[in-house]
């Protein structure tokens, strides 16, 4: 007899970024029990160096929207990624 286990995949998460002057606002819907880290890069290329956005390491998901701000000089571009911390998601 083979036991069947239902594994629910992690829902797709969309990071929404808006800009007003030099203020970037990032927000996304979180999942309870999942930990997130926000990364940024100043270039969008295969060789881009992604860095951790200060204050956004191992953010615990609550099942609600989380919002962070980032101050970026108006002349500078930033690209953001939302990273799910490995091992933080335990399917039920």
C-alpha positions as CSV (number, residue, x, y, z in Angstrom):
1,X,0.0,0.0,0.0
2,X,1.3,3.4,-1.0
3,X,0.4,6.4,1.2
4,X,-0.7,9.5,-0.6
5,X,0.2,12.9,0.7
6,X,-1.3,16.0,-0.6
7,X,1.2,18.8,-1.0
8,X,-0.1,22.3,-1.5
9,X,2.4,24.4,-3.5
10,X,3.4,27.8,-2.4
11,X,1.1,30.3,-3.9
12,X,2.6,32.7,-6.4
13,X,3.5,36.0,-4.8
14,X,3.7,39.3,-6.6
15,X,6.0,42.0,-5.3
16,X,4.5,45.4,-6.0
17,X,6.8,48.4,-6.2
18,X,5.7,52.0,-6.5
19,X,7.9,55.1,-6.6
20,X,7.2,58.7,-5.5
21,X,10.3,60.9,-5.9
22,X,13.1,59.1,-4.1
23,X,10.7,56.9,-2.0
24,X,10.2,53.3,-3.2
25,X,7.3,51.4,-1.5
26,X,7.3,47.6,-1.7
27,X,4.4,45.4,-0.6
28,X,3.2,41.8,-1.1
29,X,0.7,39.3,0.4
30,X,2.5,36.9,2.7
31,X,1.7,33.4,3.7
32,X,1.7,32.3,7.3
33,X,4.8,30.3,8.2
34,X,6.9,31.5,5.2
35,X,10.0,33.7,5.7
36,X,10.9,36.3,3.1
37,X,14.0,38.4,2.2
38,X,14.0,41.3,-0.3
39,X,16.9,41.6,-2.7
40,X,17.8,44.5,-4.9
41,X,20.2,45.3,-7.8
42,X,21.0,48.5,-9.7
43,X,21.2,46.7,-13.0
44,X,18.8,44.3,-14.7
45,X,21.1,41.7,-16.3
46,X,22.3,38.1,-15.9
47,X,25.4,39.4,-14.2
48,X,23.6,41.7,-11.8
49,X,24.8,41.6,-8.2
50,X,21.8,41.2,-6.0
51,X,22.1,42.6,-2.5
52,X,19.9,42.2,0.6
53,X,17.8,45.3,1.3
54,X,18.6,46.4,4.8
55,X,15.9,45.5,7.4
56,X,14.3,42.8,5.2
57,X,16.0,39.6,6.2
58,X,13.8,36.7,7.3
59,X,10.6,38.6,7.4
60,X,7.9,36.2,8.9
61,X,4.8,35.9,6.8
62,X,1.5,36.6,8.6
63,X,-1.1,35.9,6.0
64,X,-1.4,39.6,5.5
65,X,0.1,42.4,3.3
66,X,3.6,43.5,4.4
67,X,5.0,46.9,3.3
68,X,8.6,48.3,3.3
69,X,10.1,51.5,2.1
70,X,13.4,52.1,0.4
71,X,15.0,55.5,-0.2
72,X,16.7,55.7,-3.6
73,X,18.1,58.8,-5.3
74,X,15.8,59.9,-8.1
75,X,18.5,59.5,-10.7
76,X,19.1,55.8,-9.7
77,X,17.2,52.7,-10.7
78,X,16.7,49.7,-8.6
79,X,15.3,46.3,-9.4
80,X,13.8,44.1,-6.6
81,X,13.3,40.4,-6.0
82,X,11.3,38.7,-3.3
83,X,13.1,35.6,-2.0
84,X,11.4,32.8,0.0
85,X,13.9,31.6,2.7
86,X,14.7,28.0,2.0
87,X,13.2,25.6,4.5
88,X,10.8,28.2,5.9
89,X,7.8,26.7,3.9
90,X,6.4,23.5,5.3
91,X,3.6,22.2,3.0
92,X,0.6,20.7,4.8
